[in-house]
């Protein structure tokens, strides 16, 4: 048995350990979104290089998002069996390996790599909130803000740097595979912590016998996460084509998307901190949905000269919604075990809906010959998401006794 720390050294070691863990969680989150915008940025080159049809390209882009929903439910059981730190290590290794596989530049490698990396990202999405609940119970809002901000920052970095890397290397596959490097680095950084922790220290401890799907509050939280995710991926996948259909050049449409993504970083950090200060999170939900709706419909209908403002509002709102949704998961859970299970349920439902959202936009666009009816879908997602968010945002805690 290890010697107990001295009275003077313990607080200092604890502070250093918490700071190191917090930094590690932020760096992990930074690697959980690069997979998606990197492929979107190079999709024309990928199709030309592999001979993939538009239908097959849709499968390649949608499959990793679908995996986020499919594999989320397996994360908490894996944490119970392996321990949370070791499950996170396995997730990071899967993200690094799957991302590297895409550098093989073949359709089978793109599909298999997308599944492997998507499964790893699903585990990371579920397990990191549980670690925050367990190790930072007094800093939930701050850590959730940093975590969600890092998610958006990783996506922004991939969106901005993938094409320059591909052009500098002369191969589109290098632009995809390069994002395996930071994932591998964080895997190595996390390895010593995973080696120290025993399987019994996993966050998915038993807390009540009643399954989560029997809790109405758990379903409300899950629908809130799902509907905001569906709208986010609809906008992420179709924002630039929609603005180009309004008359913008490709470069201008890409710049607007960059403005929106950068604004998401701000919203992701600020919203959880503000939401946690209130008696409940309903005001934060309404505020974020108001910003999202104003920004989205401003981009759709306002004069093009003001679109930079609407894109920024859209990003603030959507980044805030992600941050508030992650905060609600932690605040509605009574302990770290329920937090991990609720995170798995909410993100499983959320990303399954998110995978279908962009496809539905594409179906509507093809059937209508344009984006005309698409704002009706956006409006329905906004209203349904706000309703579920108001229900999930009430100051209650899930009871599984």
N, C-alpha and C positions, 0 to 999 in steps of 0.2 A: 504494500500500500504506500502511496506517495506521502511524503511528509507534508503536513499542513503548512500553508504559507504563513508568514509572520503577519502580525496585525498591521504593520506599517506597509508591507509590500502588497497585501491583498487588494486594497482599493486601487492602487496604481496599476497592478497587473490586470485587474478587472476592467478598468477604463481602457487600457491599451488593447486588451482582448476584444472588447466590444467595438472599439474603433476599427480594429483590423477586420472583424467579422462584418461590420457595416460596410466597409470599403469593398470587401469581397462580394457581398450581395449586390452592390451597385455595379461592379464589374461583370458579374454573372448576367444581370439584367441587360447590360449593354449588348450582350451577344444573343438575346432572345428574339430579335426582330430583323436582323440584317438579312436573313434568308429570303425574305419576301420582296423588299424593294430592289435588291440586287438583281433578281431574276426579271422583275418588271422593267427595269432600266435597259436590259439587254435582250428583251423578248424578240424583237425583229431579227437580231443577229443570231439568236438561238434557233429560231425557226429556219432561217436561211442556212445555217451551218448543219443542222440535223435533218432538214427536210420535213420537219413536223408540220402537219396541217393545222389550221386554226382550231379545229376541235381537239386535236391532241395537245396543242399548246395550252388550251383551257384546262385540260386535265393536269398538265404539268404544273400550272400555276395554282390550281385549286386544291390539289391533293395534299400539300403540306398544311394548308389551313384546315382541311377536313381532319387531318391527323391530330391537330390540336384538340379537337372535340373527342375523337375516338379514343385517344390514349390518356386523356385526363383522368378518367375513373380508375386507371391502374396505378396512379402515382402514390396515393395514400397507402394502399396495400403493400406496395414496394417499399415504402418508408417504414412500415411496421416490420417487414421481414429483414431489411438490410440496415435500417437506421437511416435517418433523414440525410445526414452528411454523405453517406455512401450512395444513396439514391441520387442525390444531386451530382455527385461525381460521375455516376453512370450516365446521367442526362447530359452533362457537359461533354463527355467523351463521344456520345452519340451525335451531338450537334457538330462537333469538330469533324468526326468521320464522315457524316452525311454531307456536310458542306464541301469537304474535300472531294468526295465522290463526284460531285457535279463538274469538277474540273476534267473528268474523263471525256466530256463533250459528246456523249451518246445519249439517246433517248432512254435506254434502260438505266443508265447511271443517273440521269436526271430524276427519273421516277423513284428509283431505290434510294438515292441520296435524299430526296425530298421526304420520303416516308421516315427514314432513319432520323434525320435532323428534326422533322416535325414531331416525332415521338419524344425526342430529347427536350425540345422546347415545351411540349405539353407538360412534361414532368417538372421542368423548371418553373413554369407558370403556376403550377399547383403548390409546389413545395416551398417556394420562397416566402409567400405570405405566412405560412405556418412557422417558418423560422423567425420572421418578424414578430409574430404573436408570442412565440416562446421566449426569445432572447431580448426583445425590445418592447416589453409591455408598457413601459412608461414613455415610449417614443414612437408609438404606432403611426401617428399622423406624419411626423417628420420622415420616418423611414419609408413609409408608403409613398410619400411625395418624391423622395430621392429615387426609390425603386422604379416608380412609374415614369419619372422624368428620364431615367436612364434608358428605359424601353424606347421612348420616343427619340432620344438622342442617338441610339444605335441605328434606328431606322433612318434618321436624317443623314447620318454619316454614310450609310450604305447607298442611299439615294444619290448623294452628292459625289461619292468617290468611285463607285463601281465602273462607270463609263471611262473616266480618266485612266484608271488602272488597266482596263481592257485595251484602251488605245495605246498606252505606253508599252504594254507587253506584246501587242500585236495579235492577241488571242482573246476572244470573248470568254473562253473557259477560265482564263486566269482571273478575269473580273469576278467570276462566281466563286472560284476556289480560294481566293485571297482571304475571304472572311473566315476560313478555317483557322487561320493563324492566331487571331485574338482569342478564339474559342479554345484552341489548344493551350495558349498561354494561361488562361484562367483555369483550365483543367489542372495544369501543373501547380498553380497557386493554391488550388483547393485540396490537392492530394494530401498534404500533411494533416490538414484538419480532419479529413475523412478517415485517415489512418488512425488518428487518436480516438475518435468517437466509437463507442460500442453500438451495436445494433439496437440495444434497449433504449438508447437515448432518442429515438425517433420521435417526431412531433405527433405522429398519428396514434396517440394513446387512446385507450377506451374511455369514452365519456357518454354513458347512457346506452341503452340497448335499442332504442327506437330508430329505425332507418331514417336517413335524412329526407327521403322522398315522401315521407308521411308528414313532414312539417310544412305548413303553408308558408311560413316565413322563409324557409329555405328555397321554395319555389319562387317566391317574389324576388329574392336576391338573385336567383339564377336567371330569371327573365330580364331583370334589370341589366345584368351583365350581358346576356345574350342579345338583347335588342340594341343596346348601345354598340356592341361589337359588330352586329350586322350592318348598322348604318355606317360605322367607321370603315368597314371593308368595302361597302358599296362606294363610298366617297373616294377611298384610297384607289380603288380599281378604275373608277370611271370619271374622276374629277377632270383630269387633263383632256381626255377625249370630249367630254361635255363642253369644256371651255373652248376647245378647238372648233367644235361645231357652232359655237357662238361667234366665231370669227377670229380668234386669237391664233397667232403663229405657235408652232410647237415649242419654241424657246420661251415665249411669253407664258404659255400654259404651264410649262415646267417650272418657271420662276414662281408663279402663283402657288403651285403645289409646295414648293420649297418654303415659301412664306408661311403657308398653313402648317407644315410639319414643324417648323421652328417655333411657331406660336404654341403648338401642342406641348413642347417641352416646358414652357412657362406654365401653362394650364395644369399639366401633370403634377408639378411641384406645389403650386399655390392652392389648388382646390382641396386636397386632403387636409392641409393645415387649417384652412378656413372652415371646412366641414366639421372637423373634430371639435372646434370651439363652440359650436352651437349646441342647443339642447338635443337636437336630432339633425339629420342630414337632408331633410326635405327642402329647405331653402336652397341648399347647394345644388340639389338635383334640378330644381326649377331654374335656377340661375344659369347653370351649364347648358340645359336644354334650350333656354331662351337665346343664349349666345350662338349655339349650334344652329338653331332654326333661322335666326336672323342672318348669320353668315352664309348658310347654304342657299337660302332663297335670294339673298342679295347677289351671290355669284350667278344664280340662274337668271335673274330678271333685272337687276340694277344696271345702270350704264357701265360699260366696260371700263371707263376711266377710273371708276371707284372700286374695281374688283380686288385690288390689293388690300383694301380695308376689310371687305367682306371675307376674304380668304384668311386674314389674321383673326377675325372674330370666330370663324369656323374652327380654326385650329385651337384657339383658347377654349372654346366650348367642348370640343371633342377630347382634347387632352384632359380637361377638367372632369369630364364624364368617366374616363378611364380611371383617373385617380380616385374619384369618389366611389366608383364601383368596387375597387380594390379595398378602399377604406371600410366600406359597408360590410364586406365579407368578414373583415377582422372584428369590427365592432358588434356584429350580430352573433359572433361565435363566443361561447363562454370560456373556451380554453383552446390551446394550440392544437389539440387533437381534432376538435370539431372544426377549427379553422382550416385544417388541411383537407378534411372531408368536404366541407362546404366549398372550398376553393376548387376541389376536383369536380363537384357537381355543377357549380356555377360556370366554370370555364369549359367543362364538357358540353353543356347545353349552349353556352355562349358561342364557342367557335364552330359548333355544328351549324348553328344559325348563320354565323358569319360566312361560312363557306357557301351557303346557298344564296346569300344576298347578292353578291356580284353576278352570279349566274342568272338570277331573276331579272336584274337590270338588263343584262344582255338579251334575254328572251324578249322582254318588253320592247327594247330598242329594235330588235330585228322584226318583231311582229308589226310595230308601228312605223317602221322606216325612219326612225329618229328618236330623239330624247323627249318628245312632247309629253307622253303620259308618265314619264319617270318621276317627276316631282310629286305625283299623287302617292307613289310608293314611299318616297322620302317623308312626306307628311304623315302617312300612316305609321311609319317607324318612329317618328318623333313623338306622336301622341301616345302610342302604345308604350314606348320606352319611358316617357314621363310618368304615365300612370303606374307602371311597375316600380319606377324609382321612388315615387311618393310612398308606395306601400312598403318598400324595402327600407326606406330612410327613417321610418319611425323608430323611436328609442326603445327597442325591445331586444331580447336575447333568445336564441333558440334553446328550447328545453327538450332534451332527449331522455329525460328520466322515465 
